[in-house]
């Protein structure tokens, strides 16, 4: 019998895990808000009919970007995120997920430093892609870790607290970018973000890694490998020697070790691709998952464009001199209250996939009505009142939509489910929405009309989620993974809830 012990730091509790992940998520979205703020994003230079010209400001002014090119900066970030998310999700089955997060945060830190030293459109576009690559591991793997360690009766609330950092981060980014742009150079905004993220990137490597439910712990894999190969090694050592004392059969074995290593590497790559293909087929035939993601795509089309163009639209429609601060303040308050309220309400209703769809469709429909009505007012205060109510409602979706993604699939499928949800909502949602809204505005040159057209896309999102209410659904959180890990190994997959020390035992068959 072989026993392996996994020591966990006594200070690292589930609540501290949630706090750490929330801070990381907040910094991620501060970056997105900062690059969209007027202080960092800036404006183009203008010239009057009399020939008096004013120089531009921020990224757009320094690099002389059109609205389309400006919108592409947001989409460039998403390109890296979309490409890397499935890769990190697939690697989670063979590499410790916690370490993958550390790798991703290190890439993110390097990339935002690069944004601050960029010198033209293409250089900053490349670094924005790398920012997306760095965030991909965290976005795919953080939510499953939280779902594993949250109390059973508060899973949606914990997820809501984590996703509350999205609107809050965006809003803080608006304020942060506006202040940096006003009192200093826009480049310092990116360097400040790198300083904030660096400690968490280091933490991902120095802290003992955690395991995810549905995945066999690395220690157990090593033990099993030793048990499986031990017999063959003993058998090889018993082969009769030649006249020089060397095993003839051993010589033949080790003479081909290079070729075997090459074959093993090729086999691993082939197995990874085969596993990914199989898992993707399982996701695509899961109707609940597909309907949930389709609604999320339409929803994110609007939210993505709001987050990027919101301050500029507010500045032009209502002459908001402090558009960054106003939009940032409203989004912080509404994002926090709306997101947490959505999680609390679903837990109060009893967390289930069907109830989550009910909440998603209702909140999005009524939120769309209030947001659309807000842009119809000419008075800024009436706009802010209606828009605030609309944001409260639409942000209530964050906990329920991700609860469905995590619970409609097997535990081992959760990283891929989150990754492909992220890929889909960005590839079909906010990646095209930012440049498309820029093109629309360039064409009609009316920010109010542009905002009304954009807001109407909330209605299809509500309709798609309404369909989900009537789909047969099963919560698969407690289903055994295809790895069929034992009960003791499963306890290692949630070490924070199992105390400060977890033991996993593997028994070898008697010879």
Buried (B, 14 or more C-beta within 10 A) or exposed (E): EBEBEBEBEEEBBBEEBBEBBBBBBBBBBBBBBBBBBBBBBBBBEEEEEEEEEEEBBBBBBBBEBBBBBBBBBBBBBBBBBBBBBBBBBBBBBEBBBBBBBBBBBBBBBBBBBBBBEBEEBEBBBBBBBBBBBBBBBBBBBBBBBBBBBBEEEBBBBBBBBBBBBBBBBBBBBBBBBBBBBEEEEBBBBBBBBBEBBBEBBBBBBEBEBBBBBBBBBBBBBEBBEEBEEEEEEEEEEEEEEEEEEEBEBBEEEEEEEEEEEEEEEEEEEEEBEEBBEEBBEBBEEBBBBBBBBBBBBBBBBBBBBBBBBBBBBBBBBBEBEBBBBBBBBBBBBBBBBBBBBBBBBBBEBEBBBBBBBBBBBBBBBBBBBBBBBBBEBEEBEEBBBBBBBBBBBBBBBBBBBBBBBBBBBBBBBBBBBBBBBBBBBBBBBBBBBBBBBBBBBEEEEBBBEBBBBBBEBBBBBBBBBBBBBEBEBEBBBEBEBBBEBBEBBBBBBBBBBBEEEBEBEBEEEEE
